[in-house]
Amino acid sequence: MTNPPPAPEPAAAAETSESTAPGDRQVPGPRLPGEPRRPTLRSDLRSSWPDGLVALVITAAVFVLLYVRIRNKTSSTVTVMPFMADAGGFWMYFLSQAFGWSALLWAWGTVILGLMLSGPRPGRLPLSGPRLERLHRTTSLNTIALIAAHALLFAAELVRHDTAAWNSAVATAFVEAFVPGGYDSGTGQVAIPVGQAALYLAIPLGLLFYVRHRIGPKTWRVLHRCVIVVYVLSVWHTLLYGTNVWYDGWFRTSVWLLQLPIAALLLLRLLRPARRSEKLPGRPGTAAGARTGWTLRLGGRLVVAAIVVALVAVVASGRDGGRSVPPQDTSSTHNHD
């Protein structure tokens, strides 16, 4: 797989320490012991290490799984790129894949937390509201770190296998890994720019939370909702470029299946928003602006409902856009280089 980058009103940061009172007036929310009145990047970085340690353990487990499957020639990656059967020779690429998968998983969790915070919450949760908010912020920061590690390792692998002088190899790898349009091989021509877009959107959208008092809460909320785009790009990048999920089968279907809870929570969040100002009135207002807003909100709810139906159909039918598995003696020469 590759670049994820991670996710949405959902995602990269929570509407923390700001709850909604009647009339949409914002008042300070409850704080955890020892937490500053306004959560800062420094305080959240200090709080993120347990979550980050779990992410590293998961990444290590995914790397071992990928490595063993490559060595045993049971991975579809070997089908796509037979030369990568040398697991030891391409260990850095597989480590990059492992970071990509854990980044996507952390982005998924961050989206789920964000939707729970901004919509109706279940009656019983194992964590209190403030702890849930802080977890949302720390998973967001760790998602960005995992994405960065994924991209840097991909670039390092390009440098490692480049026979040119080191400065030329580094320059080429930088262009291919970080400059849109710089990678011109196979499916990477589309998939890599999609992943880069997710990366370059995830960082500012995730960190804007810490300066929301400067840009204004309303502006921040509007920008924060764009984080869903980051998650969509991440999943798209994975399905396009992740050789582990290129072919039809349970693994690719599972990726689609994981999108169902997000789509369902997003629909619920739109139907029952926490903010009174975001609720859809029974009928549009008489002013032109009010009618336009009402139409757009209704349209958004209908689109998300259609997405839920489409996801159910994809998972139930197994028609998820995957390729048919070629015969065992494939002579595929697809190359990610």
Salt bridges, closest charged atoms under 4 A:
GLU9 OE2 - ARG225 NE 2.99
GLU9 OE1 - ARG269 NE 2.43
GLU15 OE1 - ARG275 NH2 3.50
GLU18 OE2 - ARG212 NE 3.33
ASP24 OD1 - ARG275 NH1 3.66
GLU35 OE2 - ARG137 NH2 2.73
ASP44 OD2 - ARG137 NE 2.60
GLU157 OE1 - ARG160 NH1 3.33
GLU157 OE2 - HIS161 NE2 3.03
GLU278 OE2 - ARG225 NH2 2.12
GLU278 OE1 - ARG269 NH2 2.81
ASP320 OD1 - ARG252 NE 3.58
